[in-house]
Amino acid sequence: MEFLKDILKFMKERKKFWLAPIILVLLLLGILIVFGGGSAAAPFIYTLF
């Protein structure tokens, strides 16, 4: 969790708020890949890409 605090602190100090949507999308894609790889929904997720 300290890594997330460091990222938020960096964005706040450097006024890099445009990074937030990019980080959010990357996290969501990572979660989708991790949980979708071993589930029954995997064929439906692969059709998205």
Backbone bond lengths (Angstrom), bond angles and torsions (degrees), N, CA, C in turn:
res aa  C-N    CA-C-N  psi(-1)  N-CA   C-N-CA  omega(-1)  CA-C   N-CA-C  phi
1 M - - - 1.451 - - 1.532 111.18 -
2 E 1.306 116.68 -22.13 1.458 118.92 179.79 1.531 111.30 -66.52
3 F 1.324 116.12 -31.14 1.458 120.59 177.22 1.531 110.63 -61.84
4 L 1.322 116.60 -43.29 1.465 120.41 178.42 1.525 111.29 -65.16
5 K 1.331 116.25 -38.23 1.466 119.58 177.69 1.523 110.67 -63.72
6 D 1.344 116.06 -39.77 1.463 120.15 178.85 1.533 111.17 -64.67
7 I 1.333 116.80 -40.61 1.465 119.77 178.98 1.528 110.54 -64.64
8 L 1.318 116.98 -44.97 1.469 120.44 179.06 1.519 111.65 -63.77
9 K 1.324 116.65 -39.83 1.464 120.67 177.37 1.529 111.22 -63.99
10 F 1.342 116.38 -41.73 1.459 121.21 177.76 1.528 110.66 -60.56
11 M 1.340 116.18 -47.44 1.464 119.33 -178.27 1.531 111.03 -64.18
12 K 1.316 116.63 -36.36 1.466 120.21 -179.19 1.532 111.57 -69.69
13 E 1.328 116.60 -43.85 1.471 120.41 -177.09 1.526 112.42 -72.49
14 R 1.321 117.22 -38.35 1.455 121.16 -175.20 1.526 113.65 -95.01
15 K 1.334 116.74 0.43 1.471 122.54 -179.59 1.532 111.31 58.48
16 K 1.324 115.95 43.82 1.469 122.23 -179.80 1.527 109.50 -104.66
17 F 1.318 117.28 52.01 1.459 120.87 -176.35 1.521 112.25 -70.00
18 W 1.313 118.23 -15.78 1.453 120.95 178.02 1.523 111.17 -70.05
19 L 1.330 118.33 -13.82 1.456 121.27 177.56 1.530 112.39 -75.60
20 A 1.314 117.82 -21.94 1.463 121.38 -175.78 1.528 113.11 -59.00
21 P 1.339 120.33 -48.54 1.469 118.31 179.05 1.527 113.34 -64.25
22 I 1.325 116.97 -33.57 1.466 120.42 179.34 1.526 109.74 -66.32
23 I 1.319 116.39 -45.71 1.461 120.77 179.71 1.520 110.57 -64.20
24 L 1.312 117.20 -40.29 1.463 121.39 179.51 1.523 111.50 -63.32
25 V 1.318 117.58 -44.31 1.469 120.97 179.24 1.526 110.65 -65.00
26 L 1.317 117.87 -41.28 1.462 120.50 178.41 1.523 111.63 -63.94
27 L 1.332 117.22 -40.04 1.460 120.35 177.25 1.520 111.55 -64.55
28 L 1.328 116.65 -43.06 1.463 120.02 179.69 1.527 111.70 -64.64
29 L 1.321 117.26 -40.67 1.466 120.06 176.98 1.528 111.23 -65.00
30 G 1.307 116.80 -39.33 1.465 120.23 177.37 1.510 112.12 -63.31
31 I 1.315 116.85 -43.54 1.465 121.24 177.84 1.517 110.48 -64.28
32 L 1.313 117.05 -41.58 1.458 121.34 178.98 1.525 111.40 -61.74
33 I 1.318 116.96 -41.27 1.463 120.95 179.89 1.528 110.86 -68.62
34 V 1.322 117.05 -42.79 1.468 120.48 -177.88 1.525 111.19 -65.72
35 F 1.317 117.13 -48.86 1.460 119.54 -176.80 1.525 112.75 -81.15
36 G 1.300 117.10 -26.65 1.459 119.79 -178.93 1.509 114.35 -81.47
37 G 1.305 117.39 -18.78 1.455 120.69 -177.48 1.513 113.94 -68.10
38 G 1.311 117.46 -33.49 1.457 120.08 -175.97 1.507 113.84 -113.08
39 S 1.285 118.75 18.96 1.463 119.96 -177.05 1.524 110.83 -113.51
40 A 1.313 114.53 175.51 1.462 120.52 178.70 1.525 111.48 -74.26
41 A 1.316 117.00 -14.24 1.467 120.82 -179.34 1.525 112.24 -86.39
42 A 1.322 117.61 -0.37 1.472 121.54 -176.47 1.528 113.06 -55.46
43 P 1.353 120.88 -44.13 1.472 118.50 179.69 1.521 112.94 -62.48
44 F 1.311 117.77 -31.21 1.463 120.89 -179.78 1.528 110.90 -75.84
45 I 1.331 116.90 -33.90 1.459 120.55 178.59 1.527 110.21 -70.24
46 Y 1.340 116.76 -38.41 1.460 119.97 -178.16 1.523 111.66 -66.97
47 T 1.323 117.07 -26.09 1.469 118.65 178.70 1.532 111.29 -71.75
48 L 1.325 117.90 -19.92 1.462 120.98 177.34 1.518 111.46 -69.96
49 F 1.328 115.97 -28.56 1.452 120.25 -176.75 1.493 108.97 -108.32
